C-alpha cells in the first residue's frame, strides 16, 4: 500500500505548472459548458414560449369567431321567441310570418335549421319551410334538458346528425320558452353544421404535423383539422384521458404531453370559448416546435465540443512540454548535485543537506553526527595503478559506504578527491562509532586491485553534537576533520572521535 503524501508534498504537487494548467483548463471548459447550457436552456424556453404564444393567438381567433357566431345564433333564438310570443303574429300572412321569425338567417353559410318546438316536441315553426314539418323531436337531448331545467340561458349540445337536409354533423344552440308562471312551453333551437369549423381551421397556419381541435366540456370531439389518417373522429369521447382532465381542470394555458389520439408528443395550448361549454385545443408537434432549437443546439454542441477538445488538446500538449521541461530541469539538478565519478552526492548537495539537517536537529534537540572519511595512501595507489585504477577504487569505496547506511536519513557525499562525508541525524557518538567501524571493515574487505597484496583502507574521523544556537556547523566539520587527521597520525585504517 502506498503511503499518503505529506501535506507539504501535496502543496508542492498542486503548485506544479502542469497541474495548475490542467485545473485551469477544466475550470475553463466547465465554465464554457455552463454558459452554453444556460444559453441553450434559455433558447429552449423561448422556443416553447413563442410556440405557445403563436398557438394562443390562433386559439383567441377561433374563440372570437365561435363567440361571434354563437351571439348570432343567440340573437336569432331570442328574436324567434320574442316574435312567437307576440299576440298578432298568427294573424299575418304565413310567408310574412316566416320572414319575421327567421329573417335572413337561412342565407348564412354552414347554418342548419332553426326550429320552434312546443312542449311536446312538435315543430311549431321551421326555417327550412313555411309549412312546418310533422316531426317530433322530444327525444333530442337539448329538448329534454330544457324541459327539466327552468333556466332561460342558452345551451349548446351535440354533436348529432340531422335527419334531413345536409344530414351531416351539427351542434345545437337552444333556449327554453317559458310561460309567465315558469311552466315549460317549448324550445327555440338552431343547428350549426360542424363543417363550418373545418373550413375555419383550414384557414389557419398552424404548422406541419400540428392540429386544431374543438371539444365540448363533456370531452366529445366536435371538429379536428387535419383528420387523423383520414378517420372521422367527430363524437370521440376523450373525457377520461389525462390530457383532457388537465385541460378541463386548468381552463386555459399550455403544456407538453403525449396525445391520446396519435401517441405523439405535442405542445397543447387550450382555452374555454367564453361562457360556452366549448374548448379549443391546438396541438403542435414538439419536433416542429423545437426543430430550429435542436439544429442550433447541434451546431453549438459540435462547435463547443471541438473547442473543448482543442482546449484539452492544447492543455495536454503544454502539460507534456512542461513535464519534459521539469524532467530536464530535475535531471540537470541531479547532475549538478551528483558526483560524476562515484554517483554519490557532491559537495554542493552536501552543503544543502547539512543546512537542512542542522536546522532540524536544532528544532528537535537531538544529536547530529558527522563521519569524515579519507582513503589511505591514495596518492601512492594512483602512482602504481594510474588514474583509471584510482577511479575504480573510489567507486568501490563509495559503494561500500552506501551499503552500510541503513536509514533513509543517513546521507553520504564525496567531499573532494579521496574524501567522503557521512551525515548521521539523530545519532550519538556511540552509534556513529559503531557505524564508522562497520564502514571501515567493509572497505577493508574489498577485493585487492591490480595484484596489490595490501587491501584498500580508510581512516574515519567522528564528531557529534547537540545543536544549539551557540554551536556552528563549521565547528562540527572542523572537529570531524581534526579527528580524521588524528586517525591518520595514529597509523591509518582506524576510527577516531573528537569532542566538540
C-alpha positions as CSV (number, residue, x, y, z in Angstrom):
1,X,0.0,0.0,0.0
2,X,1.4,3.4,-1.0
3,X,1.8,5.8,1.9
4,X,-0.1,9.1,1.7
5,X,1.9,12.1,0.6
6,X,2.8,14.7,3.3
7,X,0.9,17.9,3.2
8,X,4.0,19.8,2.1
9,X,4.4,17.4,-0.8
10,X,0.7,17.8,-1.7
11,X,1.1,21.5,-1.7
12,X,4.1,21.2,-4.0
13,X,2.2,18.9,-6.3
14,X,-0.8,21.3,-6.6
15,X,1.6,24.2,-7.3
16,X,3.2,22.5,-10.3
17,X,2.6,24.4,-13.5
18,X,1.1,21.4,-15.3
19,X,-1.4,20.7,-12.5
20,X,-2.4,24.4,-12.5
21,X,-2.7,24.2,-16.3
22,X,-5.0,21.1,-16.3
23,X,-7.1,22.5,-13.4
24,X,-7.4,25.9,-15.2
25,X,-8.4,24.1,-18.5
26,X,-11.0,22.0,-16.6
27,X,-12.4,25.2,-15.0
28,X,-12.5,27.0,-18.3
29,X,-14.3,24.1,-20.1
30,X,-16.8,23.7,-17.2
31,X,-17.5,27.5,-17.3
32,X,-17.9,27.4,-21.1
33,X,-20.3,24.4,-20.8
34,X,-22.3,26.1,-18.1
35,X,-22.6,29.2,-20.2
36,X,-23.6,27.2,-23.3
37,X,-26.1,25.1,-21.3
38,X,-27.6,28.3,-19.8
39,X,-28.0,29.9,-23.3
40,X,-29.5,26.7,-24.8
41,X,-31.9,26.4,-21.9
42,X,-33.0,30.0,-22.4
43,X,-33.5,29.4,-26.1
44,X,-35.4,26.2,-25.3
45,X,-37.8,28.2,-23.1
46,X,-38.1,30.9,-25.7
47,X,-38.9,28.3,-28.4
48,X,-41.6,26.9,-26.1
49,X,-43.0,30.3,-25.2
50,X,-43.0,31.5,-28.8
51,X,-44.8,28.4,-30.0
52,X,-47.3,28.7,-27.1
53,X,-47.8,32.4,-27.9
54,X,-48.5,31.7,-31.6
55,X,-50.9,28.9,-30.7
56,X,-52.6,31.2,-28.1
57,X,-53.2,33.8,-30.8
58,X,-54.8,31.1,-33.0
59,X,-57.0,30.0,-30.1
60,X,-58.1,33.6,-29.5
61,X,-59.0,34.0,-33.2
62,X,-61.1,30.8,-33.0
63,X,-62.7,31.9,-29.7
64,X,-63.7,35.2,-31.2
65,X,-65.1,33.7,-34.4
66,X,-67.1,31.0,-32.4
67,X,-68.4,33.6,-29.9
68,X,-69.5,35.8,-32.8
69,X,-71.5,33.0,-34.4
70,X,-72.8,31.9,-31.0
71,X,-74.0,35.5,-30.5
72,X,-75.6,35.5,-33.9
73,X,-77.5,32.3,-33.0
74,X,-78.5,33.6,-29.6
75,X,-79.8,36.8,-31.2
76,X,-81.8,34.8,-33.7
77,X,-83.2,32.5,-30.9
78,X,-84.2,35.4,-28.7
79,X,-85.8,37.1,-31.8
80,X,-87.7,34.0,-32.6
81,X,-89.1,33.6,-29.1
82,X,-90.0,37.3,-28.8
83,X,-91.8,37.2,-32.2
84,X,-93.6,34.0,-31.5
85,X,-94.9,35.3,-28.2
86,X,-96.3,38.5,-30.0
87,X,-100.1,38.3,-30.0
88,X,-100.5,39.5,-33.6
89,X,-98.0,37.0,-35.2
90,X,-100.5,34.3,-36.1
91,X,-102.8,36.9,-37.8
92,X,-100.3,37.8,-40.6
93,X,-99.6,36.0,-43.8
94,X,-97.6,32.7,-43.4
95,X,-94.8,33.9,-45.7
96,X,-94.5,37.2,-43.8
97,X,-94.7,35.3,-40.5
98,X,-91.8,33.1,-41.7
99,X,-89.8,36.1,-42.7
100,X,-90.4,37.8,-39.3
101,X,-89.4,34.7,-37.4
102,X,-86.3,33.8,-39.3
103,X,-85.3,37.0,-41.1
104,X,-82.2,36.3,-43.2
105,X,-80.7,33.6,-41.0
106,X,-81.1,30.9,-43.7
107,X,-78.9,32.7,-46.1
108,X,-75.8,32.3,-43.9
109,X,-73.2,29.6,-44.8
110,X,-72.9,26.4,-42.8
111,X,-76.0,27.1,-40.9
112,X,-78.5,24.4,-40.2
113,X,-82.2,24.8,-39.5
114,X,-83.9,27.0,-36.9
115,X,-86.9,25.4,-35.1
116,X,-89.5,26.3,-32.6
117,X,-90.8,23.2,-30.7
118,X,-93.8,23.1,-28.5
119,X,-93.9,21.5,-25.0
120,X,-94.4,18.1,-26.6
121,X,-91.5,18.3,-29.1
122,X,-93.6,19.0,-32.2
123,X,-92.3,21.7,-34.7
124,X,-94.2,25.0,-34.5
125,X,-92.0,26.9,-36.9
126,X,-89.3,25.8,-39.3
127,X,-86.6,27.9,-41.0
128,X,-86.4,25.4,-43.9
129,X,-90.1,25.7,-45.0
130,X,-93.1,27.9,-44.5
131,X,-95.2,24.8,-43.6
132,X,-93.5,23.1,-40.5
133,X,-92.5,19.5,-40.8
134,X,-94.5,17.0,-38.9
135,X,-91.6,15.7,-36.9
136,X,-91.4,15.1,-33.2
137,X,-88.1,16.0,-31.6
138,X,-88.9,15.3,-28.0
139,X,-86.1,12.7,-27.9
140,X,-83.4,15.2,-28.6
141,X,-81.1,15.7,-25.6
142,X,-81.3,19.5,-25.7
143,X,-85.2,19.3,-25.6
144,X,-85.2,17.0,-22.6
145,X,-82.6,19.2,-20.9
146,X,-84.7,22.4,-21.3
147,X,-87.9,20.5,-20.2
148,X,-86.2,19.6,-16.9
149,X,-84.2,22.8,-16.4
150,X,-86.1,26.1,-15.8
151,X,-83.1,28.2,-16.7
152,X,-83.6,30.5,-19.7
153,X,-79.9,30.5,-20.6
154,X,-78.7,29.4,-24.0
155,X,-77.5,25.8,-24.1
156,X,-75.1,24.1,-26.5
157,X,-75.5,20.4,-27.3
158,X,-74.2,17.8,-29.7
159,X,-72.7,16.5,-31.8
160,X,-75.6,14.9,-33.7
161,X,-76.5,14.2,-37.3
162,X,-79.5,15.9,-38.8
163,X,-82.5,13.8,-40.0
164,X,-83.0,15.8,-43.2
165,X,-81.2,18.3,-45.4
166,X,-77.5,18.0,-45.3
167,X,-77.5,15.1,-42.9
168,X,-74.1,15.9,-41.6
169,X,-72.7,16.5,-38.1
170,X,-74.1,19.5,-36.2
171,X,-74.3,21.1,-32.8
172,X,-77.3,22.9,-31.5
173,X,-77.8,26.3,-29.8
174,X,-81.1,26.4,-27.9
175,X,-83.2,28.4,-25.4
176,X,-86.2,27.4,-23.3
177,X,-89.6,29.1,-23.8
178,X,-91.5,29.6,-20.6
179,X,-94.9,30.9,-19.6
180,X,-95.2,33.8,-17.2
181,X,-95.7,31.3,-14.4
182,X,-92.4,29.5,-15.4
183,X,-94.1,26.4,-16.9
184,X,-92.4,24.8,-20.0
185,X,-93.8,26.0,-23.3
186,X,-91.2,24.6,-25.7
187,X,-87.7,25.2,-27.2
188,X,-86.2,27.5,-29.8
189,X,-83.1,25.8,-31.3
190,X,-80.7,26.4,-34.1
191,X,-78.3,23.9,-35.7
192,X,-74.7,24.7,-36.8
193,X,-73.0,22.4,-39.2
194,X,-69.6,21.3,-37.9
195,X,-68.2,21.6,-41.4
196,X,-68.0,25.3,-40.6
197,X,-65.2,24.7,-38.1
198,X,-63.4,22.5,-40.6
199,X,-63.4,25.4,-43.0
200,X,-62.4,27.9,-40.3
201,X,-59.5,25.6,-39.2
202,X,-58.2,25.2,-42.7
203,X,-57.6,29.0,-43.0
204,X,-55.2,28.9,-40.0
205,X,-51.5,28.4,-40.3
206,X,-50.7,26.0,-37.5
207,X,-47.5,24.5,-39.0
208,X,-46.8,21.0,-40.2
209,X,-47.8,17.9,-38.2
210,X,-50.0,20.1,-35.9
211,X,-53.8,20.1,-35.4
212,X,-56.7,22.2,-34.1
213,X,-59.5,20.6,-32.1
214,X,-62.8,21.7,-30.7
215,X,-64.3,19.8,-27.8
216,X,-67.3,20.1,-25.6
217,X,-66.7,20.3,-21.9
218,X,-68.0,16.7,-21.7
219,X,-64.9,15.6,-23.7
220,X,-66.7,15.0,-27.0
221,X,-64.6,15.9,-30.1
222,X,-66.6,18.3,-32.4
223,X,-64.0,19.2,-35.0
224,X,-60.4,18.4,-35.9
225,X,-58.1,19.6,-38.6
226,X,-56.4,17.9,-40.2
227,X,-58.1,14.5,-40.0
228,X,-56.2,11.7,-38.3
229,X,-55.3,9.2,-41.0
230,X,-58.5,10.0,-42.9
231,X,-60.7,8.9,-40.0
232,X,-63.8,10.9,-38.9
233,X,-63.3,11.3,-35.1
234,X,-66.3,13.6,-34.5
235,X,-68.1,12.4,-31.4
236,X,-65.0,10.6,-30.0
237,X,-65.2,10.6,-26.2
238,X,-61.9,11.7,-24.6
239,X,-63.3,12.8,-21.3
240,X,-61.3,10.1,-19.4
241,X,-57.9,10.9,-20.9
242,X,-55.4,12.6,-18.6
243,X,-54.8,15.4,-21.1
244,X,-58.4,16.4,-21.2
245,X,-58.8,16.1,-17.5
246,X,-55.9,18.6,-17.1
247,X,-57.4,20.9,-19.8
248,X,-60.7,20.8,-18.0
249,X,-59.1,21.5,-14.6
250,X,-56.8,24.4,-15.7
251,X,-59.2,26.1,-18.1
252,X,-56.5,27.7,-20.3
253,X,-52.8,27.6,-20.8
254,X,-50.3,25.2,-22.4
255,X,-48.4,22.0,-21.5
256,X,-46.4,19.3,-23.2
257,X,-47.7,15.7,-23.2
258,X,-48.3,12.7,-25.4
259,X,-51.5,12.8,-27.4
260,X,-54.0,10.1,-26.6
261,X,-55.1,10.1,-30.3
262,X,-51.9,9.8,-32.3
263,X,-49.5,9.0,-29.5
264,X,-47.1,11.8,-30.5
265,X,-45.6,14.3,-28.1
266,X,-47.3,17.7,-28.5
267,X,-47.4,21.1,-27.1
268,X,-51.1,21.6,-26.2
269,X,-52.4,25.2,-26.0
270,X,-56.1,25.5,-24.9
271,X,-58.9,27.8,-23.8
272,X,-62.6,27.8,-23.0
273,X,-64.7,29.6,-25.5
274,X,-66.2,32.4,-23.4
275,X,-69.0,31.0,-21.2
276,X,-69.9,28.4,-23.8
277,X,-69.3,24.7,-22.9
278,X,-66.7,24.5,-25.7
279,X,-62.9,24.2,-25.5
280,X,-60.4,24.9,-28.3
281,X,-57.2,23.0,-28.3
282,X,-54.2,23.5,-30.6
283,X,-51.7,20.5,-30.6
284,X,-48.3,21.4,-32.0
285,X,-45.7,18.9,-32.8
286,X,-42.9,19.1,-30.3
287,X,-40.4,18.1,-33.1
288,X,-41.6,21.1,-35.1
289,X,-41.6,23.4,-32.1
290,X,-38.0,22.6,-31.2
291,X,-36.7,21.9,-34.7
292,X,-34.8,25.2,-35.1
293,X,-33.6,25.0,-31.5
294,X,-32.4,21.4,-32.0
295,X,-30.5,22.4,-35.1
296,X,-28.9,25.3,-33.3
297,X,-28.2,23.1,-30.3
298,X,-26.5,20.5,-32.5
299,X,-24.3,23.2,-34.2
300,X,-23.4,24.8,-30.9
301,X,-22.8,21.4,-29.3
302,X,-20.4,20.4,-32.1
303,X,-18.6,23.8,-32.1
304,X,-18.4,23.6,-28.3
305,X,-17.1,20.0,-28.4
306,X,-14.4,21.0,-30.9
307,X,-13.4,24.0,-28.8
308,X,-13.3,21.9,-25.6
309,X,-11.3,19.2,-27.3
310,X,-9.0,21.9,-28.6
311,X,-8.6,23.4,-25.1
312,X,-7.8,20.0,-23.6
313,X,-5.5,19.1,-26.5
314,X,-3.5,22.3,-26.1
315,X,-3.5,21.8,-22.3
316,X,-2.2,18.2,-22.7
317,X,0.5,19.4,-25.2
318,X,1.5,22.2,-22.8
319,X,1.5,19.7,-19.9
320,X,3.7,17.4,-21.9
321,X,6.1,20.2,-22.7
322,X,6.1,21.4,-19.1
323,X,6.7,17.8,-17.9
324,X,9.6,17.4,-20.3
325,X,11.0,20.7,-19.2
326,X,10.6,19.8,-15.5
327,X,12.2,16.4,-16.1
328,X,15.1,18.1,-17.9
329,X,15.4,20.6,-15.0
330,X,15.3,17.7,-12.5
331,X,17.9,15.8,-14.4
332,X,20.1,18.8,-14.6
333,X,19.6,19.5,-10.9
334,X,20.5,15.8,-10.2
335,X,23.6,16.1,-12.4
336,X,24.5,19.3,-10.7
337,X,24.3,17.7,-7.3
338,X,25.9,14.3,-8.2
339,X,29.5,13.4,-8.4
340,X,30.1,12.1,-11.9
341,X,32.8,9.5,-10.8
342,X,31.1,7.8,-7.8
343,X,27.5,8.6,-8.3
344,X,27.3,10.0,-4.8
345,X,26.1,13.5,-3.9
346,X,28.6,16.2,-4.4
347,X,29.9,19.0,-2.2
348,X,27.0,21.3,-3.3
349,X,24.3,18.8,-2.3
350,X,26.2,18.0,0.9
351,X,26.1,21.7,1.9
352,X,22.3,21.8,1.2
353,X,21.7,18.6,3.2
354,X,23.8,19.8,6.1
355,X,21.9,23.1,6.4
356,X,18.6,21.3,6.4
357,X,19.7,18.7,9.0
358,X,21.3,21.3,11.1
359,X,18.1,23.2,11.4
360,X,16.1,20.1,12.0
361,X,18.5,19.0,14.8
362,X,18.2,22.4,16.3
363,X,14.4,22.1,16.4
364,X,14.3,18.6,17.7
365,X,17.2,18.9,20.2
366,X,18.6,15.5,19.1
367,X,22.3,14.9,18.3
368,X,23.8,15.2,14.8
369,X,27.0,13.2,14.0
370,X,29.4,13.5,11.1
371,X,31.9,11.0,9.7
372,X,34.8,12.4,7.7
373,X,36.4,9.5,5.6
374,X,39.6,9.5,3.7
375,X,41.2,6.7,1.6
376,X,44.6,5.8,3.0
377,X,47.7,6.2,0.8
378,X,45.6,7.1,-2.2
379,X,48.4,9.1,-3.9
380,X,50.7,6.2,-3.8
381,X,47.9,3.9,-5.2
382,X,47.4,6.3,-8.1
383,X,51.1,6.2,-8.9
384,X,51.1,2.4,-9.0
385,X,47.8,1.9,-11.0
386,X,47.2,5.2,-12.7
387,X,44.1,7.4,-12.6
388,X,41.9,4.6,-14.0
389,X,42.8,2.4,-11.1
390,X,42.3,5.2,-8.7
391,X,38.9,6.0,-10.1
392,X,37.9,2.3,-9.8
393,X,38.9,2.2,-6.1
394,X,37.0,5.4,-5.3
395,X,33.8,3.9,-6.9
396,X,34.3,0.7,-4.9
397,X,34.8,2.7,-1.6
398,X,31.6,4.8,-2.4
399,X,29.6,1.6,-2.8
400,X,30.9,0.1,0.4
401,X,30.0,3.2,2.3
402,X,26.5,3.3,0.8
403,X,25.9,-0.4,1.5
404,X,26.4,0.2,5.2
405,X,24.0,3.1,5.5
406,X,20.6,1.6,6.5
407,X,18.5,4.6,7.5
408,X,16.9,6.8,4.8
409,X,18.0,9.9,6.7
410,X,21.7,8.9,6.6
411,X,23.5,10.8,3.9
412,X,26.9,10.3,2.1
413,X,28.6,12.6,-0.3
414,X,32.0,12.9,-2.0
415,X,33.7,15.8,-0.3
416,X,36.6,16.1,-2.7
417,X,39.4,14.0,-4.1
418,X,39.5,10.8,-2.0
419,X,37.5,12.2,0.9
420,X,33.8,11.3,1.8
421,X,31.5,12.8,4.4
422,X,28.5,11.0,6.0
423,X,25.8,12.9,7.9
424,X,24.0,11.0,10.6
425,X,20.9,12.7,12.0
426,X,19.7,11.7,15.5
427,X,22.8,9.7,16.1
428,X,25.0,9.9,19.2
429,X,28.8,9.3,19.4
430,X,28.4,5.6,20.3
431,X,26.1,4.9,17.3
432,X,28.4,6.9,15.0
433,X,31.4,5.0,16.1
434,X,29.7,1.6,15.5
435,X,28.7,2.7,12.0
436,X,32.1,4.1,11.2
437,X,33.8,0.9,12.3
438,X,31.4,-1.1,10.2
439,X,32.2,1.0,7.1
440,X,35.9,0.7,7.8
441,X,35.7,-3.0,7.9
442,X,33.5,-3.1,4.8
443,X,36.1,-1.1,2.8
444,X,39.0,-3.3,4.1
445,X,37.1,-6.4,2.9
446,X,37.0,-5.2,-0.7
447,X,39.0,-7.3,-3.1
448,X,42.5,-6.1,-3.8
449,X,43.2,-4.3,-7.1
450,X,45.9,-4.8,-9.7
451,X,47.9,-7.5,-7.8
452,X,48.3,-5.4,-4.6
453,X,49.0,-7.5,-1.6
454,X,47.6,-4.9,0.8
455,X,43.8,-4.1,0.9
456,X,42.5,-0.6,0.4
457,X,41.8,1.0,3.8
458,X,40.2,4.2,5.1
459,X,40.6,6.5,8.1
460,X,37.5,7.9,9.7
461,X,37.1,11.0,11.9
462,X,33.9,11.4,14.0
463,X,32.3,14.5,15.5
464,X,29.0,14.7,17.2
465,X,27.0,17.5,18.9
466,X,23.6,18.5,20.2
467,X,22.9,21.5,18.0
468,X,22.3,24.8,19.8
469,X,22.5,28.4,18.8
470,X,26.0,28.6,20.2
471,X,27.3,25.8,18.0
472,X,28.1,26.3,14.3
473,X,28.1,23.7,11.5
474,X,31.7,24.8,10.7
475,X,32.8,23.8,14.2
476,X,31.3,20.3,13.7
477,X,33.0,19.8,10.4
478,X,36.3,21.1,11.8
479,X,36.1,18.7,14.7
480,X,35.4,15.7,12.4
481,X,38.4,16.8,10.2
482,X,40.6,17.0,13.3
483,X,39.6,13.5,14.3
484,X,40.4,12.3,10.8
485,X,43.9,13.7,11.0
486,X,44.3,12.1,14.4
487,X,43.3,8.7,12.9
488,X,45.9,9.1,10.2
489,X,48.6,10.2,12.7
490,X,47.9,7.1,14.7
491,X,48.6,4.8,11.8
492,X,45.6,5.0,9.4
493,X,42.9,2.3,8.9
494,X,41.2,3.3,12.2
495,X,38.3,5.4,13.6
496,X,38.8,8.3,15.9
497,X,36.4,10.7,17.5
498,X,36.8,14.3,18.6
499,X,34.8,16.2,21.3
500,X,33.2,19.4,20.1
